[in-house]
Amino acid sequence: MANIATAFGLRPIGLVGSAVNSTGVTEYEIASNNTNAIFQYGIVVPTAAGVIDHAGSTAGGTVAALGVLMGIMYQDATQKKPVWLNYWPGSAGVSVDTNYPVKAYVADNPNQLFQVASDASLTDRATALTHVFSNASLGTSARVGSTANGNSNAALGVSTIANTATLPLRIVGIVDDEANSDFTAAGIPYVVRLNAHFNSNASRFDSQTTSLTTGI
């Protein structure tokens, strides 16, 4: 049978080493005149202007990621009060009082783990397991999402899985989920971390490739 969840971006689920996940976020800013929609659970990157924007490319990009967007708050120019949203609709979709910053809350821990759905069949669990410790890009665009619920529609691109150092995601596990357990269909949830992270000491070219031994 088909899987229930097939694309929802990168949903925070815990930290490396089974550390307590407080769903901690850091506050950043989005430019009030930014016309780009930035969806919840979508990858965001830092910019030279001191604000964040959506992923560096539709596949995730090689720009060091800051984390994923969890929500925003802005001061509404018409209502004269703060408005909370789970995503940034773009400047054309809101009435922002520019006397106040557009605040963005980002899950930005470099040790954050995320659940992300695969965008195609993985054949079977044994095949899916061989992809653990490999890297990948987002197959369903990192920049797209639903204006109905504000969530990202990004999914892991199965065809991109490789040992290439600059790919934005490192696969570290498979989520056991009865509702999403059909390996012949899209939607198998992988556990990933951001491979090139702005808050990490390593650059996107340092020790990010996958070179595994077949024996000890």
C-alpha positions as CSV (number, residue, x, y, z in Angstrom):
1,M,0.0,0.0,0.0
2,A,1.1,3.6,-0.5
3,N,2.7,5.6,2.3
4,I,0.7,8.2,4.1
5,A,3.3,11.0,4.3
6,T,5.3,11.7,1.2
7,A,6.7,15.2,1.5
8,F,6.9,17.5,4.5
9,G,10.4,19.0,4.5
10,L,12.9,18.3,7.3
11,R,11.0,17.8,10.6
12,P,13.2,18.0,13.7
13,I,13.0,14.8,15.7
14,G,16.0,14.8,18.1
15,L,19.7,15.3,18.5
16,V,22.8,13.2,17.6
17,G,23.6,10.9,20.5
18,S,20.0,10.7,21.8
19,A,20.4,14.0,23.6
20,V,17.2,15.6,24.8
21,N,15.4,17.4,22.0
22,S,14.1,20.7,23.5
23,T,13.0,21.8,20.0
24,G,15.3,24.7,20.7
25,V,15.4,27.5,18.2
26,T,17.4,30.7,17.6
27,E,15.8,34.0,16.6
28,Y,17.0,35.5,13.3
29,E,15.4,38.1,10.9
30,I,13.9,37.9,7.5
31,A,14.0,41.1,5.3
32,S,10.5,42.6,5.3
33,N,10.7,43.1,1.5
34,N,11.7,39.5,0.9
35,T,9.3,38.3,-1.8
36,N,10.4,34.6,-1.4
37,A,8.0,32.3,0.5
38,I,10.0,30.4,3.2
39,F,8.1,27.3,4.4
40,Q,8.1,25.6,7.8
41,Y,10.6,22.7,7.9
42,G,12.4,24.2,4.8
43,I,16.1,24.8,4.8
44,V,17.2,28.4,5.4
45,V,20.6,30.0,4.8
46,P,22.4,33.1,6.1
47,T,22.9,36.0,3.7
48,A,25.5,38.9,3.6
49,A,22.7,41.3,4.6
50,G,22.5,39.6,8.0
51,V,19.1,38.0,7.4
52,I,18.0,34.5,6.4
53,D,16.5,33.3,3.1
54,H,15.3,30.0,1.6
55,A,17.8,27.3,0.6
56,G,20.6,28.2,-1.8
57,S,19.1,26.1,-4.6
58,T,16.1,24.0,-5.3
59,A,18.0,20.9,-4.5
60,G,19.2,22.3,-1.1
61,G,22.4,23.9,-2.4
62,T,26.1,24.0,-1.3
63,V,25.6,27.2,0.6
64,A,26.1,26.2,4.3
65,A,22.6,25.7,5.8
66,L,21.7,27.5,9.0
67,G,18.9,25.1,9.9
68,V,15.2,24.8,9.1
69,L,12.4,27.4,9.7
70,M,10.0,26.7,12.5
71,G,7.9,29.9,12.4
72,I,7.9,33.6,12.1
73,M,6.5,36.7,13.9
74,Y,5.9,40.2,12.4
75,Q,4.1,43.4,13.4
76,D,1.0,43.8,11.3
77,A,0.7,47.3,9.8
78,T,-3.1,47.1,9.6
79,Q,-4.0,45.3,12.8
80,K,-1.3,47.0,14.8
81,K,-0.4,43.8,16.6
82,P,2.0,40.9,16.3
83,V,1.1,38.1,14.0
84,W,2.5,34.6,14.4
85,L,2.8,32.2,11.4
86,N,4.4,28.9,10.8
87,Y,5.9,30.2,7.5
88,W,6.9,33.4,5.7
89,P,4.4,33.9,2.8
90,G,6.6,36.5,1.1
91,S,6.2,40.3,1.4
92,A,3.4,40.4,-1.0
93,G,1.3,38.2,1.2
94,V,1.5,40.2,4.4
95,S,1.2,43.8,5.7
96,V,4.4,44.4,7.7
97,D,5.0,47.4,9.9
98,T,8.7,48.0,8.9
99,N,9.4,49.8,12.2
100,Y,9.6,46.3,13.6
101,P,11.8,43.3,12.5
102,V,10.3,40.2,10.9
103,K,11.5,37.6,13.4
104,A,12.3,34.0,12.3
105,Y,12.7,31.0,14.5
106,V,15.2,28.4,13.2
107,A,16.1,25.0,14.5
108,D,19.8,25.7,14.0
109,N,21.7,23.1,16.1
110,P,24.4,21.5,13.9
111,N,23.6,18.2,15.8
112,Q,19.9,18.3,15.0
113,L,18.4,15.2,13.4
114,F,15.5,15.5,11.0
115,Q,12.9,13.1,9.5
116,V,12.5,13.5,5.8
117,A,10.5,11.5,3.3
118,S,12.0,9.8,0.3
119,D,10.6,10.9,-3.1
120,A,10.6,7.5,-4.8
121,S,10.7,3.8,-4.3
122,L,13.6,2.3,-2.3
123,T,12.6,-1.3,-3.5
124,D,13.0,-2.9,-0.1
125,R,14.4,-2.3,3.4
126,A,17.7,-4.0,2.6
127,T,18.3,-1.6,-0.3
128,A,17.2,1.4,1.8
129,L,19.7,0.4,4.5
130,T,22.6,0.5,2.1
131,H,21.9,4.3,1.7
132,V,22.6,5.0,5.4
133,F,25.8,7.0,5.8
134,S,25.5,8.3,2.2
135,N,24.7,11.8,1.2
136,A,21.7,13.2,-0.8
137,S,20.0,16.3,-2.2
138,L,16.3,17.2,-2.0
139,G,14.5,15.8,-5.0
140,T,11.3,17.7,-4.4
141,S,12.3,21.3,-4.3
142,A,13.7,22.8,-1.1
143,R,11.9,26.0,-2.0
144,V,8.3,24.8,-2.5
145,G,5.5,24.3,0.0
146,S,1.9,24.6,0.8
147,T,0.2,27.9,1.4
148,A,-2.7,26.0,2.9
149,N,-0.8,24.7,5.9
150,G,2.6,26.5,5.5
151,N,4.6,23.3,5.4
152,S,7.5,22.6,3.1
153,N,6.9,20.0,0.4
154,A,10.5,19.0,0.1
155,A,11.5,15.3,0.0
156,L,14.8,13.5,-0.2
157,G,15.8,12.7,-3.8
158,V,16.5,9.0,-4.0
159,S,18.2,9.3,-7.4
160,T,20.7,11.8,-5.9
161,I,22.0,9.4,-3.1
162,A,25.8,9.2,-3.4
163,N,29.1,9.8,-1.5
164,T,29.5,13.3,-3.0
165,A,30.8,15.6,-0.3
166,T,28.8,18.7,-1.2
167,L,25.4,17.1,-1.1
168,P,23.3,18.9,1.6
169,L,22.0,15.9,3.6
170,R,23.7,13.1,5.4
171,I,21.5,10.0,5.9
172,V,22.0,8.4,9.3
173,G,19.1,6.1,9.7
174,I,15.6,4.9,8.8
175,V,12.5,5.7,10.8
176,D,10.4,2.6,11.7
177,D,6.8,3.8,11.0
178,E,3.9,1.4,10.2
179,A,2.0,4.1,8.3
180,N,5.0,4.7,6.1
181,S,6.6,1.3,5.6
182,D,6.0,0.5,1.9
183,F,9.5,0.5,0.5
184,T,8.2,0.1,-3.0
185,A,6.5,3.6,-2.9
186,A,7.6,7.1,-2.1
187,G,7.5,8.3,1.5
188,I,9.8,6.1,3.4
189,P,11.1,8.3,6.2
190,Y,14.9,8.7,6.6
191,V,16.7,10.3,9.5
192,V,19.2,12.9,8.2
193,R,21.3,15.8,9.4
194,L,22.5,18.8,7.5
195,N,25.7,17.9,5.9
196,A,27.1,21.4,5.4
197,H,26.1,23.4,8.4
198,F,26.9,27.1,9.0
199,N,27.3,26.5,12.8
200,S,29.7,23.6,12.3
201,N,33.5,24.0,12.5
202,A,33.9,21.9,9.3
203,S,33.4,23.5,5.9
204,R,31.2,21.8,3.3
205,F,34.3,20.1,1.8
206,D,35.9,18.8,5.1
207,S,35.1,15.2,6.1
208,Q,31.7,15.3,4.6
209,T,32.1,12.6,1.9
210,T,31.2,9.0,2.4
211,S,34.0,6.5,2.1
212,L,33.0,3.3,3.8
213,T,35.0,0.1,4.2
214,T,33.5,-3.2,3.3
215,G,35.2,-4.9,6.2
216,I,37.3,-4.3,9.4
